[in-house]
Amino acid sequence: TYLSMNLTRSPIDQLDVRRAINLALDRKKIIKHMYYGRAVLANSLVPSFHWAGMDESLQFEETDPAGAERLLDAAGLERDAQTGIRFELTLKVTTDRFRQAVGKMMASQLREIGIEASVQPLELATLLADVRSGNYDLYVLQVPEILDPDILRWMFHSQGVPDASGKPGGTSYGSLDRSLRTPEYERAAEGPFGAECRDRWFAMVEQRAEENSRILSEGRALPFATGNRSYYWNPEVDCLLDLASRTMSRDTRRRYYLRVQEIVLQDIPVLPLWHEDNVAVTNVAARGYRLLPINRYSSLVWMEKSAH
């Protein structure tokens, strides 16, 4: 379960504002009181027990409302003298009553630091249509089971946004034109994998730009996914995600994905909240049932075979 932030909307495009939102949200309290402890704090969309998961010791900053207030004050987002509100946001959730209750608890915690977050429950199809088009400030959803960490490429690659041509007059994230290539891709050479990005990725970027230019000249749509609904952009992340998708070695892929998750942990375009427990209630006479972390129904098939 994660909270996505729309970086084309001001002031969410500011890192200190996203840090303040993280510091304001008491995820442990929500797990305790809303989930009765049946969830685990998340430091990534990829769970720690996955082969590409990060060490559990690497976590977001601890809840600190006072620290959040200091960040917002330093950013010039002071409380209104009469209302005490710094700025307003809309938090979109599904119409499920439990999800609405969780959203209201999150909004209450944000209100304590002066962010007025209005919870807007939407039928799932409407909510997905909004987030796919970038029509939101904040939203809470769940990712499907993580079988392969390539889902990180779907969610964080700079070219996988709903509108690759950019939004005129938007923030630095929203106004970027990503239709041909990763903007400022040369900056990937500054990271710890800089040599690999220069030697293996830069040529790929220019080749993709040529292909995209030809597609656009023919009046066709670019073959982009639209999973990067926060409009996040980081050239090093793009490089490592592209290299990982073209690498067979699991050890090498793991190095790339760990670095990607570390960067995202720092930039917070998406705040992973928790991994919810899967709970099964079974009859004492049931045999052969085993609950799976990915919560698929194959366990029922095994149980049926065991009964026969």
Secondary structure, DSSP 8 states (H G I E B T S, - for coil): -EEEE-TTSTTTTSHHHHHHHHHH--HHHHHHHHSTT-EEE-SSSS-TTSTT---TT-------HHHHHHHHHHTT----TTT---EEEEEEEES-HHHHHHHHHHHHHHHTTTEEEEEEEE-HHHHHHHHHTT--SEEEE-----SSTTHHHHHH-TT-SS-TT--TT--TTTT---SSS-TTGGGGGGSTTHHHIIIIIHHHHHHHHHHHHHHHHTT---------TT----HHHHHHHHHHHT---HHHHHHHHHHHHHHHHHH-SEEE-EEE-------TT--S----TT--THHHHHHHHHH-
